[in-house]
Amino acid sequence: MEKNLDSLDYLNYWGLDWIGMVFLLLGVFFLSEKKKFGFVLSAISNIFWVGFGILSESFPTVVLNLGLLGLNAKGYFKWKQS
């Protein structure tokens, strides 16, 4: 079964995947600029990805992003500007 691009639904999961992607890219950008706020943006991204994982029934996505959410929290609280 082949879909053409006109029939694809880009908002299948209420756009949670797109929003998560934008927040993650912004978070990584801020971290690359040595800004602590990048952890916050990445954590927000993880929340959207957990929602996406639940809606798409992709439980590895849920588990991964819950783990990453914890690592973002750890990074935020242990951050030391060098």
C-alpha positions as CSV (number, residue, x, y, z in Angstrom):
1,M,0.0,0.0,0.0
2,E,1.6,3.2,-1.2
3,K,0.6,6.7,0.0
4,N,1.2,9.8,-2.0
5,L,2.4,13.0,-0.3
6,D,-1.0,14.7,-0.7
7,S,-2.7,12.0,1.5
8,L,-0.2,12.1,4.3
9,D,-1.6,13.5,7.6
10,Y,1.2,15.5,9.1
11,L,-0.7,16.1,12.3
12,N,-1.6,12.4,13.0
13,Y,-0.7,12.8,16.7
14,W,-1.9,16.3,17.2
15,G,1.5,17.6,16.1
16,L,3.2,16.3,19.3
17,D,6.0,14.9,17.3
18,W,6.6,18.2,15.4
19,I,6.4,20.3,18.6
20,G,8.8,17.8,20.3
21,M,11.2,18.1,17.4
22,V,11.3,21.9,17.5
23,F,11.8,22.0,21.3
24,L,14.6,19.4,21.1
25,L,16.4,21.3,18.3
26,L,16.2,24.5,20.3
27,G,17.3,22.7,23.5
28,V,20.4,21.2,21.8
29,F,21.2,24.6,20.2
30,F,21.1,26.3,23.6
31,L,23.2,23.6,25.1
32,S,25.8,24.0,22.3
33,E,25.9,27.7,23.3
34,K,26.6,26.6,26.9
35,K,23.2,27.9,28.1
36,K,21.5,26.0,31.0
37,F,18.1,26.8,29.5
38,G,18.8,24.1,26.9
39,F,18.0,21.5,29.5
40,V,14.6,23.1,30.1
41,L,13.7,23.1,26.4
42,S,14.9,19.5,26.0
43,A,12.8,18.5,29.0
44,I,9.7,20.1,27.4
45,S,10.5,18.2,24.3
46,N,10.7,14.9,26.3
47,I,7.2,15.6,27.6
48,F,5.8,16.0,24.1
49,W,7.6,12.9,23.0
50,V,6.1,10.9,25.9
51,G,2.6,12.1,24.7
52,F,3.5,11.0,21.1
53,G,4.7,7.6,22.4
54,I,1.5,7.1,24.3
55,L,-0.8,8.1,21.3
56,S,1.2,6.0,18.8
57,E,1.5,3.1,21.3
58,S,5.3,3.2,21.0
59,F,6.3,2.3,24.5
60,P,10.0,2.3,23.8
61,T,9.6,6.0,22.9
62,V,7.8,6.6,26.2
63,V,10.5,4.8,28.2
64,L,13.4,6.5,26.4
65,N,11.9,10.0,26.9
66,L,11.2,9.4,30.5
67,G,14.8,8.4,30.9
68,L,16.0,11.5,29.0
69,L,13.7,13.7,31.1
70,G,15.5,12.4,34.2
71,L,18.9,13.1,32.6
72,N,17.8,16.6,31.6
73,A,16.8,17.3,35.2
74,K,20.1,15.9,36.4
75,G,22.0,18.1,33.9
76,Y,20.0,21.1,34.9
77,F,20.7,20.8,38.6
78,K,24.4,19.8,38.2
79,W,25.2,22.5,35.7
80,K,28.3,24.4,36.3
81,Q,29.3,27.1,33.8
82,S,32.9,26.4,32.8
